[in-house]
Amino acid sequence: MSQADWPRFMLRLPPDLKQWVDAEAKRNGASQNSEVIRCIRERMDRMVGPSGGGNEKSDDGQSLAAPVVALELNTDGVQR
């Protein structure tokens, strides 16, 4: 699906937010549309993770995501 086929979404912003989006777009050399998409994706990544899932909560607030396992390697490459 090309961008031309993406669904359109009308958005009304308060003047201060519109000015901020405009300034950020100019600062990043991007369109205002791209800036809004970037902001939404950043928020989505914080809520559900960059992979699009994994941070959902159960009814009691416990994470449903698989635990992250960290491995520590010594300089000899042996897992400890």
MMTF fields as JSON, N, C-alpha, C and O atoms, coordinates in Angstrom:
{
  "mmtfVersion": "1.0.0",
  "mmtfProducer": "UNKNOWN",
  "numBonds": 319,
  "numAtoms": 320,
  "numGroups": 80,
  "numChains": 1,
  "numModels": 1,
  "chainsPerModel": [1],
  "groupsPerChain": [80],
  "chainIdList": ["A"],
  "bondAtomList": [4, 2, 8, 6, 12, 10, 16, 14, 20, 18, 24, 22, 28, 26, 32, 30, 36, 34, 40, 38, 44, 42, 48, 46, 52, 50, 56, 54, 60, 58, 64, 62, 68, 66, 72, 70, 76, 74, 80, 78, 84, 82, 88, 86, 92, 90, 96, 94, 100, 98, 104, 102, 108, 106, 112, 110, 116, 114, 120, 118, 124, 122, 128, 126, 132, 130, 136, 134, 140, 138, 144, 142, 148, 146, 152, 150, 156, 154, 160, 158, 164, 162, 168, 166, 172, 170, 176, 174, 180, 178, 184, 182, 188, 186, 192, 190, 196, 194, 200, 198, 204, 202, 208, 206, 212, 210, 216, 214, 220, 218, 224, 222, 228, 226, 232, 230, 236, 234, 240, 238, 244, 242, 248, 246, 252, 250, 256, 254, 260, 258, 264, 262, 268, 266, 272, 270, 276, 274, 280, 278, 284, 282, 288, 286, 292, 290, 296, 294, 300, 298, 304, 302, 308, 306, 312, 310, 316, 314],
  "bondOrderList": [1, 1, 1, 1, 1, 1, 1, 1, 1, 1, 1, 1, 1, 1, 1, 1, 1, 1, 1, 1, 1, 1, 1, 1, 1, 1, 1, 1, 1, 1, 1, 1, 1, 1, 1, 1, 1, 1, 1, 1, 1, 1, 1, 1, 1, 1, 1, 1, 1, 1, 1, 1, 1, 1, 1, 1, 1, 1, 1, 1, 1, 1, 1, 1, 1, 1, 1, 1, 1, 1, 1, 1, 1, 1, 1, 1, 1, 1, 1],
  "groupList": [{"groupName": "MET", "atomNameList": ["N", "CA", "C", "O"], "elementList": ["N", "C", "C", "O"], "formalChargeList": [0, 0, 0, 0], "bondAtomList": [1, 0, 2, 1, 3, 2], "bondOrderList": [1, 1, 2], "singleLetterCode": "M", "chemCompType": "L-PEPTIDE LINKING"}, {"groupName": "SER", "atomNameList": ["N", "CA", "C", "O"], "elementList": ["N", "C", "C", "O"], "formalChargeList": [0, 0, 0, 0], "bondAtomList": [1, 0, 2, 1, 3, 2], "bondOrderList": [1, 1, 2], "singleLetterCode": "S", "chemCompType": "L-PEPTIDE LINKING"}, {"groupName": "GLN", "atomNameList": ["N", "CA", "C", "O"], "elementList": ["N", "C", "C", "O"], "formalChargeList": [0, 0, 0, 0], "bondAtomList": [1, 0, 2, 1, 3, 2], "bondOrderList": [1, 1, 2], "singleLetterCode": "Q", "chemCompType": "L-PEPTIDE LINKING"}, {"groupName": "ALA", "atomNameList": ["N", "CA", "C", "O"], "elementList": ["N", "C", "C", "O"], "formalChargeList": [0, 0, 0, 0], "bondAtomList": [1, 0, 2, 1, 3, 2], "bondOrderList": [1, 1, 2], "singleLetterCode": "A", "chemCompType": "L-PEPTIDE LINKING"}, {"groupName": "ASP", "atomNameList": ["N", "CA", "C", "O"], "elementList": ["N", "C", "C", "O"], "formalChargeList": [0, 0, 0, 0], "bondAtomList": [1, 0, 2, 1, 3, 2], "bondOrderList": [1, 1, 2], "singleLetterCode": "D", "chemCompType": "L-PEPTIDE LINKING"}, {"groupName": "TRP", "atomNameList": ["N", "CA", "C", "O"], "elementList": ["N", "C", "C", "O"], "formalChargeList": [0, 0, 0, 0], "bondAtomList": [1, 0, 2, 1, 3, 2], "bondOrderList": [1, 1, 2], "singleLetterCode": "W", "chemCompType": "L-PEPTIDE LINKING"}, {"groupName": "PRO", "atomNameList": ["N", "CA", "C", "O"], "elementList": ["N", "C", "C", "O"], "formalChargeList": [0, 0, 0, 0], "bondAtomList": [1, 0, 2, 1, 3, 2], "bondOrderList": [1, 1, 2], "singleLetterCode": "P", "chemCompType": "L-PEPTIDE LINKING"}, {"groupName": "ARG", "atomNameList": ["N", "CA", "C", "O"], "elementList": ["N", "C", "C", "O"], "formalChargeList": [0, 0, 0, 0], "bondAtomList": [1, 0, 2, 1, 3, 2], "bondOrderList": [1, 1, 2], "singleLetterCode": "R", "chemCompType": "L-PEPTIDE LINKING"}, {"groupName": "PHE", "atomNameList": ["N", "CA", "C", "O"], "elementList": ["N", "C", "C", "O"], "formalChargeList": [0, 0, 0, 0], "bondAtomList": [1, 0, 2, 1, 3, 2], "bondOrderList": [1, 1, 2], "singleLetterCode": "F", "chemCompType": "L-PEPTIDE LINKING"}, {"groupName": "LEU", "atomNameList": ["N", "CA", "C", "O"], "elementList": ["N", "C", "C", "O"], "formalChargeList": [0, 0, 0, 0], "bondAtomList": [1, 0, 2, 1, 3, 2], "bondOrderList": [1, 1, 2], "singleLetterCode": "L", "chemCompType": "L-PEPTIDE LINKING"}, {"groupName": "LYS", "atomNameList": ["N", "CA", "C", "O"], "elementList": ["N", "C", "C", "O"], "formalChargeList": [0, 0, 0, 0], "bondAtomList": [1, 0, 2, 1, 3, 2], "bondOrderList": [1, 1, 2], "singleLetterCode": "K", "chemCompType": "L-PEPTIDE LINKING"}, {"groupName": "VAL", "atomNameList": ["N", "CA", "C", "O"], "elementList": ["N", "C", "C", "O"], "formalChargeList": [0, 0, 0, 0], "bondAtomList": [1, 0, 2, 1, 3, 2], "bondOrderList": [1, 1, 2], "singleLetterCode": "V", "chemCompType": "L-PEPTIDE LINKING"}, {"groupName": "GLU", "atomNameList": ["N", "CA", "C", "O"], "elementList": ["N", "C", "C", "O"], "formalChargeList": [0, 0, 0, 0], "bondAtomList": [1, 0, 2, 1, 3, 2], "bondOrderList": [1, 1, 2], "singleLetterCode": "E", "chemCompType": "L-PEPTIDE LINKING"}, {"groupName": "ASN", "atomNameList": ["N", "CA", "C", "O"], "elementList": ["N", "C", "C", "O"], "formalChargeList": [0, 0, 0, 0], "bondAtomList": [1, 0, 2, 1, 3, 2], "bondOrderList": [1, 1, 2], "singleLetterCode": "N", "chemCompType": "L-PEPTIDE LINKING"}, {"groupName": "GLY", "atomNameList": ["N", "CA", "C", "O"], "elementList": ["N", "C", "C", "O"], "formalChargeList": [0, 0, 0, 0], "bondAtomList": [1, 0, 2, 1, 3, 2], "bondOrderList": [1, 1, 2], "singleLetterCode": "G", "chemCompType": "PEPTIDE LINKING"}, {"groupName": "ILE", "atomNameList": ["N", "CA", "C", "O"], "elementList": ["N", "C", "C", "O"], "formalChargeList": [0, 0, 0, 0], "bondAtomList": [1, 0, 2, 1, 3, 2], "bondOrderList": [1, 1, 2], "singleLetterCode": "I", "chemCompType": "L-PEPTIDE LINKING"}, {"groupName": "CYS", "atomNameList": ["N", "CA", "C", "O"], "elementList": ["N", "C", "C", "O"], "formalChargeList": [0, 0, 0, 0], "bondAtomList": [1, 0, 2, 1, 3, 2], "bondOrderList": [1, 1, 2], "singleLetterCode": "C", "chemCompType": "L-PEPTIDE LINKING"}, {"groupName": "THR", "atomNameList": ["N", "CA", "C", "O"], "elementList": ["N", "C", "C", "O"], "formalChargeList": [0, 0, 0, 0], "bondAtomList": [1, 0, 2, 1, 3, 2], "bondOrderList": [1, 1, 2], "singleLetterCode": "T", "chemCompType": "L-PEPTIDE LINKING"}],
  "groupTypeList": [0, 1, 2, 3, 4, 5, 6, 7, 8, 0, 9, 7, 9, 6, 6, 4, 9, 10, 2, 5, 11, 4, 3, 12, 3, 10, 7, 13, 14, 3, 1, 2, 13, 1, 12, 11, 15, 7, 16, 15, 7, 12, 7, 0, 4, 7, 0, 11, 14, 6, 1, 14, 14, 14, 13, 12, 10, 1, 4, 4, 14, 2, 1, 9, 3, 3, 6, 11, 11, 3, 9, 12, 9, 13, 17, 4, 14, 11, 2, 7],
  "groupIdList": [1, 2, 3, 4, 5, 6, 7, 8, 9, 10, 11, 12, 13, 14, 15, 16, 17, 18, 19, 20, 21, 22, 23, 24, 25, 26, 27, 28, 29, 30, 31, 32, 33, 34, 35, 36, 37, 38, 39, 40, 41, 42, 43, 44, 45, 46, 47, 48, 49, 50, 51, 52, 53, 54, 55, 56, 57, 58, 59, 60, 61, 62, 63, 64, 65, 66, 67, 68, 69, 70, 71, 72, 73, 74, 75, 76, 77, 78, 79, 80],
  "secStructList": [7, 7, 4, 4, 4, 1, 7, 7, 7, 7, 7, 7, 7, 7, 2, 2, 2, 2, 2, 2, 2, 2, 2, 2, 2, 2, 2, 2, 6, 7, 7, 2, 2, 2, 2, 2, 2, 2, 2, 2, 2, 2, 2, 2, 2, 2, 2, 2, 7, 6, 6, 1, 7, 1, 7, 7, 5, 7, 6, 6, 1, 7, 5, 7, 1, 7, 7, 7, 7, 7, 7, 7, 5, 7, 6, 6, 7, 7, 5, 7],
  "xCoordList": [0.848, 0.0, 0.897, 1.744, 0.707, 1.493, 0.883, -0.256, 1.66, 1.163, -0.093, -0.946, -0.216, -1.407, -2.666, -3.769, -2.499, -3.633, -3.934, -4.932, -3.084, -3.297, -4.583, -4.93, -5.295, -6.506, -6.162, -5.118, -7.048, -6.854, -7.52, -8.505, -6.954, -7.437, -7.365, -6.277, -8.508, -8.517, -8.224, -8.784, -7.355, -6.952, -7.0, -6.409, -7.699, -7.721, -6.809, -6.92, -5.903, -4.961, -5.127, -5.431, -4.932, -4.881, -3.683, -2.698, -3.771, -2.7, -1.296, -0.34, -1.153, 0.185, 0.758, 1.956, -0.078, 0.405, 0.741, 1.727, -0.068, 0.188, 1.529, 2.304, 1.804, 3.084, 4.248, 5.294, 4.055, 5.11, 5.383, 6.541, 4.328, 4.485, 5.204, 6.104, 4.812, 5.449, 6.931, 7.768, 7.26, 8.664, 9.482, 10.608, 8.931, 9.636, 9.841, 10.899, 8.838, 8.965, 10.088, 10.907, 10.129, 11.194, 12.552, 13.52, 12.633, 13.894, 14.407, 15.613, 13.483, 13.854, 13.856, 14.137, 13.547, 13.509, 12.448, 12.661, 11.303, 10.234, 8.93, 8.838, 7.933, 6.608, 5.927, 6.33, 4.894, 4.13, 3.442, 3.339, 2.979, 2.363, 3.351, 3.006, 4.582, 5.604, 5.913, 6.162, 5.897, 6.169, 5.078, 5.369, 3.828, 2.719, 2.834, 2.635, 3.15, 3.325, 4.464, 4.332, 5.584, 6.724, 6.323, 6.673, 5.594, 5.168, 4.248, 4.388, 3.318, 2.392, 3.146, 2.887, 4.086, 4.861, 5.721, 5.836, 6.327, 7.114, 6.24, 6.648, 5.06, 4.135, 3.715, 3.656, 3.424, 3.023, 4.149, 3.897, 5.391, 6.528, 6.692, 7.038, 6.447, 6.532, 5.447, 5.653, 4.292, 3.163, 3.177, 2.887, 3.506, 3.423, 4.758, 4.825, 5.806, 7.117, 7.326, 6.362, 8.604, 8.917, 8.426, 8.203, 8.251, 7.809, 6.302, 5.774, 5.6, 4.161, 3.394, 2.176, 4.055, 3.372, 4.325, 5.529, 3.758, 4.632, 4.507, 4.991, 3.882, 3.755, 2.317, 1.963, 1.497, 0.114, 0.059, 0.933, -0.972, -1.135, -2.362, -3.357, -2.262, -3.412, -4.345, -4.018, -5.499, -6.467, -5.894, -6.315, -4.936, -4.363, -3.106, -2.401, -2.82, -1.706, -0.374, 0.634, -0.343, 0.897, 1.196, 0.287, 2.471, 2.862, 2.618, 2.896, 2.095, 1.894, 3.069, 3.084, 4.046, 5.197, 6.122, 6.207, 6.812, 7.82, 8.955, 9.295, 9.547, 10.633, 11.846, 12.114, 12.562, 13.799, 14.92, 15.034, 15.748, 16.858, 18.146, 18.399, 18.962, 20.25, 21.342, 21.332, 22.269, 23.405, 24.652, 24.859, 25.466, 26.723, 27.835, 27.927, 28.678, 29.809, 31.091, 31.269, 31.961, 33.289, 34.11, 33.685, 35.268, 36.117, 36.545, 36.928, 36.491, 36.854, 35.679, 35.816, 34.51, 33.369, 32.522, 31.586, 32.835, 32.089, 30.911, 31.064, 29.735, 28.526, 28.607, 28.992, 28.255, 28.262, 26.848, 26.623],
  "yCoordList": [-1.173, 0.0, 1.242, 1.405, 2.095, 3.332, 4.368, 4.232, 5.393, 6.445, 7.097, 7.549, 7.149, 7.745, 6.955, 7.502, 5.671, 4.819, 4.808, 4.226, 5.442, 5.455, 6.191, 7.153, 5.764, 6.486, 7.913, 8.159, 8.82, 10.217, 10.436, 9.781, 11.384, 11.655, 13.158, 13.735, 13.789, 15.222, 15.433, 14.753, 16.368, 16.626, 18.12, 18.914, 18.491, 19.891, 20.015, 19.249, 20.995, 21.215, 22.605, 23.549, 22.742, 24.09, 24.826, 24.197, 26.144, 26.913, 26.639, 26.592, 26.46, 26.236, 24.889, 24.788, 23.86, 22.562, 22.627, 22.037, 23.335, 23.487, 24.186, 23.785, 25.223, 25.937, 25.007, 25.036, 24.177, 23.253, 22.228, 21.961, 21.65, 20.659, 21.303, 20.699, 22.516, 23.225, 23.451, 23.216, 23.908, 24.161, 22.871, 22.859, 21.786, 20.501, 19.968, 19.422, 20.125, 19.676, 20.437, 19.836, 21.737, 22.536, 22.139, 22.015, 21.938, 21.576, 20.233, 20.041, 19.304, 17.967, 17.82, 16.736, 18.885, 18.821, 17.853, 17.122, 17.856, 16.917, 17.679, 18.875, 16.964, 17.569, 17.544, 16.801, 18.362, 18.352, 16.995, 16.496, 16.404, 15.089, 14.059, 13.264, 14.077, 13.143, 13.357, 12.397, 14.593, 14.905, 14.341, 13.785, 14.481, 13.935, 12.411, 11.82, 11.771, 10.317, 9.908, 8.937, 10.637, 10.329, 10.394, 9.509, 11.431, 11.583, 10.445, 9.91, 10.082, 8.995, 7.677, 6.889, 7.428, 6.185, 6.121, 5.059, 7.242, 7.263, 6.905, 6.12, 7.468, 7.158, 5.696, 5.03, 5.197, 3.807, 2.87, 1.868, 3.191, 2.369, 2.328, 1.287, 3.449, 3.475, 2.623, 2.026, 2.568, 1.841, 0.357, -0.474, 0.009, -1.384, -1.948, -3.127, -1.165, -1.642, -1.485, -1.463, -1.373, -1.156, -2.27, -2.027, -3.477, -4.58, -4.573, -5.41, -3.635, -3.56, -4.364, -4.503, -4.887, -5.656, -5.982, -5.745, -6.533, -7.012, -6.324, -6.857, -5.164, -4.486, -4.432, -3.583, -5.33, -5.355, -5.782, -6.506, -5.33, -5.632, -6.51, -6.398, -7.384, -8.19, -7.325, -6.18, -7.862, -7.102, -6.641, -5.61, -7.388, -6.997, -6.139, -5.888, -5.688, -4.772, -5.454, -4.774, -6.779, -7.499, -7.505, -7.613, -7.389, -7.415, -8.796, -9.812, -8.824, -10.075, -10.384, -11.41, -9.493, -9.68, -10.751, -10.962, -11.42, -12.381, -11.619, -10.518, -12.183, -11.475, -11.332, -12.189, -10.249, -10.017, -10.661, -10.461, -11.433, -12.122, -11.475, -11.369, -11.042, -10.441, -11.467, -12.158, -11.564, -12.458, -11.632, -10.616, -12.068, -11.371, -12.261, -13.426, -11.722, -12.476, -11.869, -10.651, -12.717, -12.249, -11.981, -12.298, -11.407, -11.086, -12.334, -12.239, -13.512, -14.742, -15.298, -16.336, -14.611, -15.023, -16.103, -16.611, -16.461, -17.506, -16.882, -15.909, -17.458, -16.949, -17.243, -18.346, -16.289, -16.462, -16.311, -16.42],
  "zCoordList": [0.0, 0.0, 0.0, 0.878, -0.972, -1.025, -0.078, 0.368, 0.213, 1.106, 0.553, 1.317, -0.763, -1.371, -1.011, -1.016, -0.701, -0.343, 1.157, 1.583, 1.953, 3.407, 3.735, 3.05, 4.762, 5.17, 5.617, 6.221, 5.309, 5.723, 7.067, 7.409, 7.832, 9.176, 9.406, 9.411, 9.597, 9.865, 11.348, 12.208, 11.625, 13.0, 13.266, 12.533, 14.309, 14.734, 15.946, 16.904, 15.892, 16.979, 17.556, 16.827, 18.856, 19.423, 18.809, 18.422, 18.722, 18.056, 18.602, 17.828, 19.91, 20.462, 20.009, 19.747, 19.916, 19.431, 17.949, 17.508, 17.187, 15.748, 15.531, 14.663, 16.312, 16.202, 16.557, 15.909, 17.596, 18.008, 16.918, 16.598, 16.344, 15.273, 14.088, 13.503, 13.738, 12.632, 12.906, 12.033, 14.119, 14.474, 14.47, 13.973, 15.015, 15.034, 13.619, 13.305, 12.774, 11.384, 10.686, 9.991, 10.867, 10.251, 10.81, 10.059, 12.127, 12.77, 12.257, 12.104, 11.991, 11.535, 10.019, 9.507, 9.298, 7.839, 7.343, 6.376, 8.015, 7.698, 7.497, 7.772, 7.014, 6.899, 8.257, 9.152, 8.401, 9.64, 9.814, 10.934, 8.732, 8.801, 9.348, 10.222, 8.828, 9.297, 10.776, 11.505, 11.211, 12.618, 13.519, 14.578, 13.103, 13.888, 13.945, 15.006, 12.822, 12.793, 13.722, 14.467, 13.686, 14.554, 16.02, 16.801, 16.393, 17.784, 18.219, 19.319, 17.36, 17.69, 17.8, 18.709, 16.872, 16.936, 18.196, 18.808, 18.592, 19.824, 21.02, 21.876, 21.082, 22.175, 22.126, 23.159, 20.936, 20.774, 21.209, 21.877, 20.832, 21.23, 22.745, 23.304, 23.409, 24.873, 25.507, 26.564, 24.861, 25.445, 25.102, 25.963, 23.865, 23.444, 22.987, 22.64, 22.974, 22.559, 21.068, 20.303, 20.639, 19.228, 18.316, 17.13, 18.825, 17.986, 17.784, 17.052, 18.425, 18.265, 19.284, 19.167, 20.259, 21.294, 22.409, 22.319, 23.469, 24.515, 25.841, 26.84, 25.912, 27.195, 27.677, 28.495, 27.176, 27.615, 29.077, 29.554, 29.78, 31.204, 31.407, 30.692, 32.399, 32.779, 33.613, 33.926, 33.973, 34.768, 36.099, 36.624, 36.658, 37.95, 37.789, 38.766, 36.563, 36.324, 36.067, 35.87, 36.065, 35.811, 34.318, 33.495, 33.976, 32.573, 31.983, 32.621, 30.756, 30.048, 29.13, 28.45, 29.118, 28.238, 28.796, 30.006, 27.879, 28.308, 28.979, 28.545, 30.032, 30.71, 29.799, 28.956, 29.982, 29.243, 30.026, 31.235, 29.345, 29.993, 29.53, 28.33, 30.482, 30.162, 30.413, 31.432, 29.496, 29.649, 29.858, 29.194, 30.769, 31.019, 30.519, 30.905, 29.666, 29.136, 29.692, 29.689, 30.159, 30.574, 29.336, 28.225, 29.514, 28.359, 27.602, 26.436, 28.241, 27.547, 26.737, 26.088, 26.766, 25.99, 26.642, 26.024, 27.884, 28.575, 29.313, 30.052, 29.098, 29.758, 31.242, 31.629, 32.076, 33.531, 34.057, 35.263]
}
